């Protein structure tokens, strides 16, 4: 990886107060880096020798240095000379980063030929993570989960979605969501919480899936009332929950005015993508087996397809998502890590972008857009994911010469700095 100049910071002093700039002074201004704005429907929206200014957590200027309305020291309290590239902050829109324990043993089983479904039906899989998560105290769960979220942050993520779903009773689902909120406070990133009570059937409800869904629908308003739920998800699959059971969860969610998402069509075409689109869902995730009809329904509803190449890679899947159909019908494609203990122990969104390029043949621009602009759409967020005046000052500064390098390098540490609402994180 070619080196670029270190970031140099100059602080404007009171003697530099503007005489030709009547507006309020910006909090910060970065000069010289190439800006990857992603403001158009396609392409990087590259501005060479750019200037990025922000105040009160909001972008005030995005353009070439030559277009600044006054001298830099007149405009901003802090002026930063830079090289490299600046992108919107990365957005990981699908993770299960809060859990206890690990499932490395299942990784070995799969390498010996045991299928994911066989592991799940024999008492492993999600249920094994449920046991470990239930046994952990809230503090223990926080201590175990924080390093994973920190790794994602330190790789350029400024907004992180975290699902529950390893508690599967009220107290433990609540514990997971509380930990997710605490992680956001601890790391300074924006954390969006998703209630995934309908993730798997807990042992105490064996043979009583409908009764368990009753409980999930009962817990939801209580958790929402505590401010712990931003969206609701479910696992609609032959080893998960049926369309009708998922529909019940979605109806309870709609009654509260919350958005829905769905683990859809990962192992088979269960018509999950069409169902979540029917409810105007934010996203259908995995979608390897989604049919043409499901794609059309997503396009009509504006539902984002969240691609999870980490799970595809770890499970050694062979059925690709209907990528050409998504492109043909204009379905936005997001990319996420699916960070979880069983099928995607992936702690780098950059690596997820690279896997999306390699396995799914996304272009580097599609992968970056998928981890920024389209990921924001998958979370229902319109204030981030691009570099545009009026957007949140969430951005990442990279030691790269061109944006394609973010999907090109495997590993490394190209992040020079990242900001959330104008506050430096890394």
N, C-alpha and C positions, 0 to 999 in steps of 0.2 A: 504494500500500500504506500503510495507516494506521500511524502510529508508535505504539509502546507504550513505556513507561518503560524506560530502561536498567536492566540488572541491577545491583543494589547489593549489595556483599558486606560482611558484618560478621563478624568473627572473635571467637568467644567466648574469654574469657580464663580463667585459672585461678581467678580470684575468682568466676567464675560457676558453679563446680562445683555440681552438683545436690545438694540435700538431700532432695528428694522423688523423685528418679529413681535407682533402684538398679542399673539395667542399664548395660552398657558404653556409652560415649559414641559416637555416630555420627560418621562422618567429615564428612558434609555434610548440610544440610537446606535445601531450597528452598521458599519460602513464597509464596503468592499467585497463582501461575500456574494456569491451567486445565489439568487433567491429562486427557489422552486415553488412557485405560487399555487399551482394546480387549480387555477381559477377558471379555466375553460373546460369544456366538456371532454376534451382530449388533449394530450400533450402535457408537458411539464409546466408550461407557463413560465419559462425561464427568463429571469432578468439578470443579466451580467452586470458586475460591478454595482450591486444593489445597495439600497439603504432601507433599513427596517426600524421604524420608530414606534414607541408605545408609551401610553400614559394610563394610569389607573387600571392596568390589566387589559387594555384594549389597544389594538393596532391603530396608530394615527397616520402612518405613512408607509407605503409599500411601493417602491419604484427605484429607478436608477439614481445614483448619487447626484448625477447632473440635474435631476429634477427637484432637489431639495429647495424649499422656499426661502431659506436663509442659511447662514453659516452653521455648521453642525454644533459648535459650542454655544451658539445663540439659541438653538432649538431644544437641546437636551441637557439634563444635569450630568448624565454619564454618556460618554461617547466611546465606542469600542471599535477599534480597527481590526478587521478580520479578513481572512481568506477562506477557501473551502466553499461549502454549500449550506444553505439554511432551508429546511423544509418545515412544513407544519409539524407539530409534535405528533408522534405516532400514537395511534389509538388501537388498543387491543380490545376488540368488541366481543370476545367470547373466551372466558377463562373460568376454571374451577380452582383458582389458586389457593383457596382456603380449605385445607384438609389436614388430617393428622396421619402419620405413618407413610408408608409407600407400598408399591406393589411390584417391586423388582422381581419377586418370585414368579409373578404372572408373565413378566417379560421373558423369563427363561422358558416357561411353559409354552408360550406362543412360538418361540424359536424351535421348540421340539415338535411343533405341529398341532398343538391344542388350539382350537379356535376360540375367539372372543366369546361367542355364544356358549360354548361348552364350559368355559371358565365361569361365566355368569350363572349358568344353571346348576353348577356344582357348589355354589355358595361363595364363589369368589367375585371378582369384578366390583361393581359399585357397592354391594353389600359389605364387602370386606373393609372398604374405606369408611362405611357407616359405623362399623364396630369401633374402629380406631378413633374416629371423630367424636363419637359419643363418650368414649372413655376419657378423652382429653378435657381438662378444664378450659375455661375461656382464655385464661392467660397462657396455658400451654399451647392452645390452638393458635393464638396470636404469635407466639414465639416461633412456632414451626412454620407459619405461613408467611411471615414478614420477609424472610430472605428471598422467597420466590418473587414477591411483588417488587422488592428492591432490585432484583436482577432485571426485571422487565423495565423498571424506571431507568436504571443505569444503561439500558440499551436504547433509550430514546422515547419510551412510552410516557406520555403526559396524561392520558385518560385511560382508565382501566375498568373494564367490566368484570365483576366477580359474582358468581352464582352461589347460591346455597345448594342443597341437594344431597349432602352427606350426613344430614342429621335425621331427617325423615320422621321427626316428631316435633311438637311445637317448641319445646325448650331448646333442642339442639339446632333446629333451623334458625331460631332466634339468635342463638349463640354465634352461628356462622355469620349471619348478617351483621351483627354487632361488631365482630372482628373485622369484617370487610370495611365497615365505616371507619373503624379505628386505624386501619392500615392507611386509608386515604389521609387522615389527619397526621399520622406519623411521617409519611413520606412526602407530603405536600402535593400529591397528585389528585386529580379528580377521579373518584371511584364511583361507578354506577353499580348499584346492587340489583340483582335479579333473583327473585324467589323461584326456586326450582324444586318445590316440594314433591311434584309429580316426576321424580327422577327414576325411582325404582320402588318396588314394593318391599317394605321392611318385614323382617321375619315375623313380627307379632301380628301382621295382617295377612299371613300366608293364606291363599285361597279366598281372600275377601278384598279384592281390588276395588270394588265399588264403594265399600265401606271406607277404605283408605282415602279415596277421592273425596268422600264426604268430609273427612277430617281436614284434608288440604284446603278445601273450600271454606272451612270454618276458621282455619288458622290465618288465612290470607287477610281478611279485614283487620284482624288484631295486629298483625305485623305491619300492615300499612299504616294503621293508626299510630304506631310508634315511630313512623318515619323511616322504616327500614327497607322499603320496597320501591324501586324505581320502575321495574318491569317484571313480568311473569313469564316463565318458560315451562316446558314440559318435554318429556322424552316419549314421543309417539312412535312406537316401534313394536315389533312382535315380541321382544323381550322387555318392553316397557309398558306403555298404556295404549289403549285402543283409541280410535278416532272419537268415539262417543264419550269416553272418559275424558279425553283431552278437551273436547268441546265443553264439557261441564266446567272444567277449570277456566277456560277462556270466557265463558259466560259470567262466571263469578268475578273475573278480572274486569270485564267490560262494565259491570255494575259499579265498580269502584273508579272507573275512568282511567285505569292504568293500561299501558300498552302491552302487547304480547309478542313473544318470540317462540321459536320451536326448534327442537332437535328433530329434523325431518328427513325421512327417506335415506337414512345412512346405510342401513343393511338391506333394505328392500323398498319397493315403491308402495308405501302405505298411505299415499295420498295426503301426507302431512303438509306438504308445501301448499297445496290447494286449500287445506283447512286454515292454515295461518293467514293466507291471503284473504280468505273469506272474512276474517275478523280484522282486516286492515293491518296485519301484523308488521312489526318493524323488520323482521328478518326470518328467513328459513335457513337453518344451519346444517352443515354437512352436505345434504342434497345430492349425493352421488347417484341415487336411483330415481331422482325426480323425473316425471314424465313430461312430454311436450305440453300436455294440458296443464300440469302444475306450473310449468314455466310461464305459460300464457296468463294464468291466474295471478302469478306473482307480478308480472309486468303490469297488468291492469291495476293491481292494488298498490304498486310502488314498493313492494316488499323486496328487501335486499337479500341476495344470496351470499351467505357467509361461508367462505371456503376454509376448510380446516386441514391443510396439507400435513400437519404433524400427525394427526390420527391416521390419515391415509397412509403415511409413511410407516408408522409404527405397526399398524395392522397389516401391512403389505397388501393393501387393497389393489384391485386391478380395474374396477369399474370407475371411470372418470365421471365427475359431474358433467351435466350437459352444457359445456362451456360455449359451444357454438350457438346453441339455442338461447342461452342467456344474452350473448352478444346480439344475435339477430333480433330479439324482442326487446332489447334495451333494459335488461334487468341489471342493476348495479351489482358488482361483485366486490365484496369485502374479503379481507384476509385476516385471520386471527390465529393465535397459538393453540387455543383449546387446552391451555396448560392444566393438566390433571394427572392424578397419580397412576392411572391405569393404561390409557391409550395414547396419551400425548404429553409426556413429561418434558415439555418444551418451554424453556425460559428465555427465549429470544424471539421477538417479533421480526427482527431482521432475518433470522434463519427461516422463519415461517414464510417470509416473502421470497426467499431464495428457493425454498421447497415448492412454493406455488409456481415459480417460473419453471423449475425442473420437471415436476410431476404433472402440472396442469397446463404447461406451456403458456402461462401468462407472460406478457411482456414486462420488463422491469417497470415501465410506467404504469401498467395496470396493477402490478403488485403494490407499488408505492401508493397509488390512488386508493387501492383496496385497504391499506393500513392507515389511511388518513381520511380523505373526503368521504369515501363510501362507508368506512367504519363508523364515522360520525353519524351518517344516515341510519346505520343499523342500530344505533343507540337513541335515535330520535333527537339528535343534537344538531342544531343548525348554526351554532356560534363558533364552530371550530372545524379543523380539517382542511383549511386552505389559508393562504396568506393574503388577506384582503382587509382594507381599512374597515374598521367596525367589528372585526372578528376578535375573539379572545387572543391575547398575546401568548399563545401556546406554540412554541416552535423549538426546533432542534438544530444545532450547529454541528456540522460534520466535517471531519478531516478527509474530504474526498474532493475530486476534481469534477466529477459529473454524477448526476443522480442515479444512473444505472448501477453505480458501484454498490448501492445499498442492497441490491438483489444479487450482486456478483460475488462479493467476498463471503466466504464461509468462516465465521468467527472474526477475531480481531476486535479492536476497541476504537472505532472511528469517531465516537461521540466526543465532541469537545465541550459542549454545554447544552443544557436544555432548560426551558423556561415554561412555567405554568402561570397564566394570568400575569405575566411580566416578572414573576419572581423566579430567580434562578434555582433550579433543582440540583443540577450536577455541574 
